[in-house]
Amino acid sequence: MDTARYIVDGRHRLNGEVWVHGAKNAALPILAASLLCDGCEIQNCPDLSDIHAAENILQHLGCKTLWETDTNGQKVLSVKPVGPFVWDIPDKLMREMRSSIVFLGAIIARCKKAKLSYPGGCELGPRPIDLHLSSLRKLGVEIKEDLGYLECSVPDKLHAAEITLPFPSVGATENIMIAAVLAEGETVIRNAAREPEISDLAGFLNACGAKIRILSDGTIAICGVEKLHGCCYRVIPDRIVAVTYLCCCAAAKGEILLRGVCPEHLSAVLPVLEEMGCSLTVDKDKIAVLCDKPLKAVSSISTMPYPGFPTDALAPVMAAACTAKGSTIFIENIFQDRFKHAWELCRMGADIKAEGRVAVVRGVERLHSARVRCTDLRGGAALVTAALGVEGKTVIEEIRHVLRGYEHLDQTLNELGACICQE
């Protein structure tokens, strides 16, 4: 799989409908939390390499998993904790994805101890887990860090705490929520992350018997319970996948309809695409986009925690902006090294100057085909987006990154009229 690549024959107009699959970033913490319940069925679970990595971790920890297909043809992943339970995750499994750290809170809540190494995943610069660790310590966890490993134990019981995050970290918020559902007392998380995936995790845990309230200011209150039961839960649609398909249409031109989406989750992105010249029609659970004119640049785009412009949407939007008339300034406020894909876009003829957290994209009349490589998940999606609007065949290597977050991306685009083959 590491040698797999896409060959994209560009300049094919896109037309048709797309069903947006479940959100990877919602499914992963839900799967981690499933370790604490009696058994669950996760509907609309995306069939992705990251999900399979989480599945491997669950099986190692003492769970049985089973994939099925419901009457609507959508994937359902069943998880049944059966034991015997272990409290370590081997280094090989941890390195498969960054989100593996979200299992820490679940293992501690289940086993009262845990041992794991630091996680892997996309290289987007330092992403310290100090907020995870300091928060878990407030819940009564003792943590030792030694030679790249974390050794955790709970001498007594997990107890409630008032935690104020200095930054609304999604991962730290998830770990606190999962650990705190079985802690004694009421835990309060202030300045918690407010992403839709956080609300989805709360919805799943509450469906299993947890008592979680999300207040109007984003504060999360968790009243601990003795145990969780099972449930059947449907994962929210993937907002970043939806953005990617919209950007693909903007780059290749055409008219597509996204179904099974939640438009309110895209409230920071849709106005940007409209300003670029895309015609959007938004309904309750679908978005129609028509792109038949040259794109226009927008003045600047700054990534921010939700409800701001999502960092994961930056790369595909940047790909579309490469041929927009004028200049667009991209400011990345979440990760330090988010612009690796920019150099690959430049190999296709883009005019991008990036330094630190700022990149300036000066639109060119057209890009050209080239041999490029995926640098990370969303960067890979950006290369596919750009290649769809290029005359000739673009070779995109190391697509294992793309497979982490997009279910059958090539097949879906081909059904819309694109010409992509995977080798």
Secondary structure, 3 states (H helix, E strand, C coil): CCCCEEEEECCCCEEEEEECCECHHHHHHHHHHHHHCCCEEEECCCCCHHHHHHHHHHHHHCEEEEEEECCCCCEEEEEEECCCCCCEECHHHHCCCHHHHHHHHHHHHHHCEEEEECCCCCCCCCCCCHHHHHHHHHCCCEEEEECCEEEEECCCCCECCEEECCCCCHHHHHHHHHHHCCCECEEEEECCCCCHHHHHHHHHHHHCCCEEEECCCCCEEEECCCCCCCEEEECCECHHHHHHHHHHHHHHCEEEEEECCCHHHHCCCHHHHHHHCCEEEECCCEEEEEECCCCECCCEEEECCCCCECHHHHHHHHHHHCCCECEEEEECCCCCCCCHHHHHHHHCCCEEEEECCEEEEECCCCCECCEEECCCHHHHHHHHHHHHCCECEEEEECCHHHHCCCCCHHHHHHHCCCCEEEC
